[in-house]
Amino acid sequence: MSTESLSTEPQSPEPQNPAAVLIEREAGVAVVTLNVPERRNALTLALKSALRDALAEVADDGGVRAVVLAANGPAFCVGQDLGEHAAKLAEDPDGVFSTVTEHYTPVVRSMMTMPKPVIAAVEGMAVGAGLGFALAADFRVFASGVKLGAAFSGIGLTFDSGLSYTLPGAVGQARARELMLFPRIFTAEEGISWGISGETVEPGSVLARARELAVQLAAGPTRAFAETKALLLNGVDLEAVFEAEARAQTRAGQTEDHRNAVSAFLNREKPVFTGA
């Protein structure tokens, strides 16, 4: 490079990538926001890691007495980013599902066990692990008509994100089996009628309502709330749930059905399952 090509003009700083997860604290409430709207908050390694770390941070923050999990963009979370997943499946087929124990489980564990209430503000679609995150919260505020779904068997997988515990706990064993064996999208109103706790509000009002409820909870007896959460989990071996999910998901992920279904999804084709 010649010296003539070096500009002496001050250089503008390169634009920084926006943070994958944002944290805002006010009045004892922390709002943790998924912030990859252009990908509908599909769970890349960067987003999963940032969410895990953000939830651990607010869980340990004594000044935070209630937490809201929210998302920017048209979807709350559409689950695993399958493009990234397909690449990792090709690169490291034996290690690709370590993400269950390294990311999904810590996120859900943090939400379910932190000694303060957690509200999910679900403005847009929540499927797969996105549904798992919503159900790991203590309460949910949904936009009316918002779409939800388990979706796992559609790509040859099974439960993760604590859903083997939270889904039947919310809708019952029979309905949970139906939603996994015959995966379909359902509305928040249907989910609430089946037993998912929460309320619906007009689209665009979800975060405001979730904040309102969180402020109310933050002004409440935080330590009593923590004891309540712990008592409701009394007798539940969450670690056994998480370990069983991780093992089962790894086995399912090693099947030809899963590989073929991921490829079909990315090619916008209907998967054909052979049972292999």
N, C-alpha and C positions, 0 to 999 in steps of 0.2 A: 504494500500500500504506500503510495507517495504522500508526502506531507501536504500536497495541495488538496488531497481528498479529506483531510481532517478539518472539520468545521470549527471555527473559534466562537461560534454563536452558542449561547447557553442552550443546553439540551433539555427538552421537556422530559420529566420522569416518565418511564414506561407505565402504562396503565396497569394497576394491580388487579388480579382476579378477586372478585368479591368473596368474602368469607362464605364457606359452605353452610355454616350455622351461625346465627346471630344470637346474642344474649342481651337482653334489656332488663334492667332492674329498676323498680319504682314501687314505693309504698309496701315493701315487704314481698313483692311479687316479682318473680323472674319469668320473663317470656323467652322461651327457647324456640327459635324459628328456623326451620329448614329453608335453605335459601339457594336452591338450584332450580328456579322456576322454569327455565328453558328446557329442562329435562324432566319436568313434572316430579322433581325430587326423587328420581330413580336413585337407588342406593348404590353409588359407586364407593370404592374404597375410601376416597377422601370424605365423602358425606357421612358414611357410617362411622369413621374414626372421629370426625369432628362432633357428631351427635353423641357418641359414647363419652367423649371427654367433656363436652358441655354439660351433660346431665350429671356426671360425677362432680363437676365443679359446683353446680347449684345445689346439689344434694349436701355438700359439705359446707356450704355458705350459711353461717348462723344468722345472717341478716335476711335470708330468704325464708319466708314462712309459707309460701304457696308457689306452685310452678304451673305455667301454661306451656304446652307443647303445640306450636302452631306451624304454619308453612306459608311461604310466599308462592304465588302463581296459581295456575288453574287446578292443581291437584295437591292434596295433602301429601301423599306418597304412593307411588305406583309399585313399590316393592323393589327387588333387586334389579339393578341395571343389567339386562341380559346381554347386551353387547360386550360389556366388560367381563361378564361371567363367562361367555363363550370363549373369549380369548384366554382367560385363566384356565378354563376347562381343558383347552388344548395344550397350554404350557405346563400345567401342574395338576393333572387329574387326581392325584392322590391327596393334594393339599388344598384344593380349591374350597372345600367345605369347612376348612378351619375358620372361615368367616363367621360361622354360626357361634362358635365359642368365643371368638375374639371380638365380635361386634354385636350381633343380634342379641345374644344372651346378656351381655353387660348392659345394653340399653334397657332391655325389659326388666332385668333385675333391679337396676337403679330406680326406674319408675315405680315398681311395685313395692320396693322396700325402703325408699328414702323416707325419713321421719317427718314428712310434710305432704299435704295433698297435692295431687297432680291432676290437671284438667287438660284434656285434648280438645283443641279447637279445630274441627274438621270442616274446612270450607269447601274442599274439593275431594275428588275420588281418593279412596284409601283401599288398596288391595294388597294381598300377600302380607309381607312384613309391615306394610303401612297399616293394615287392619290390626296386626299384632300390636303395634305401638299404640294405636287408639284404644284397644281393649286393655292394655297394661295400665292405662291411666285410671284414676279413681272415679272420674266422671267425664262425660263427653258433651260437647256442644256441637251439633251438626247443622250445616246448611240444609234447609228443607230440600228433599229430593236428591241429596248427595248419594253417590253410588259407592257401595262397599262390596268386598268380595274376598274369599279365601284364595282362590285361583291356583293353588299349588299343584293339584293333580293335573291341571291343564298342561303343565310342562313336566309331568312325571315325577313330581316331588311330594313331600308330605309336610307336616307341621314344622314350623320353627317359630321363633319370636314369642315363645310361651303360649302359643295358641292352643296347644294340646290341653292346656289347663284353662286358659281364659275363655276360649270359645264355648266349650260345653258348660263351663260355669255360668256363662251369660245366657245361652239359648237352650241349654239342655243337651244331653247325649244324643238323642235321636236327631234333633235338628243339626247338630254339629256333624254327625255322620252324613246327613243329606248334603250339607254344604261342601263337604270334602269329596264325597263320591260323585256328586252331580254338581260340579262347580258352576256357579252362576253369579251374576251381579244382582245385588238386592239394594233397596233404598234404606236410608237411615230410618224412615218411618216403619218399614217392615222389621228392621232389626230391633227397634224399640218395642214393637208389639210382641216380639219373641222373647224379650227379656234383657236386651242390652240396655244398661242404664244410661240415660242422657236425655237431652231435649233438642228440639229443632227450632231454628230461628230463620228469618229471612236471609237469603244469600247476601253477603256483604256485612252482616251484623254479627257474624260468629265470633270474631276476635274480641269485639267490644263486650259481648255477653260473657265470654270466657274470662276476660279481665275483671268484669264486675263480680263474677262468682269467686274468682281468685282473691280479690281484695277482701271480700266478705270472709273467706276462709283464713286469710292472713291476719285478720283481726280476731280470730277465734283462738281457742285453747290449743296451741300448736302441739304441746307435749301430749295432750289427751288424744289429739288426732293421730299422732305417731303410735300411741299405744293401741288405738283402734285398728290401724292398719296391721300392726303386728299380731293382734289377736285374731283378725280375720284370716291371717295366714298360719295361725297356730295349727300344727298338725299336718301342714302341707310341706312336703319335702321338695321345695322349688329346685334345689340343685339336682335332685334325681330327675325331675321333669326336664330340666335343661340338658342334662347329660343324655337322657333317652332321645330327646329331639335331635341332638347333634349326631348321635350314632345312626338313628333312622334316616336322617336327611343325607348323611354320607352314603349309606347303602343305596338309597333311592337315586342319589346323584351319580352313582357309578353304573347305572343301567343304560343300555342302548336307548330305551324309551326316552330317558331324560335328554340325552345328547341329541337325538333326532327331533324331539319336541322343541328344544331351544333353537336348533337350526331352522325348523319350520316357522317358528314365531318370528325370527329375524327376517325370513324370506316372505313373511306375510302369507304363509301357507297353513293349511289345516294339518295338525300332526296326526300321524298314523301310529298307533301303539300296537306292538306285537307281544308284549308281556316279557320281553327279554331285557 
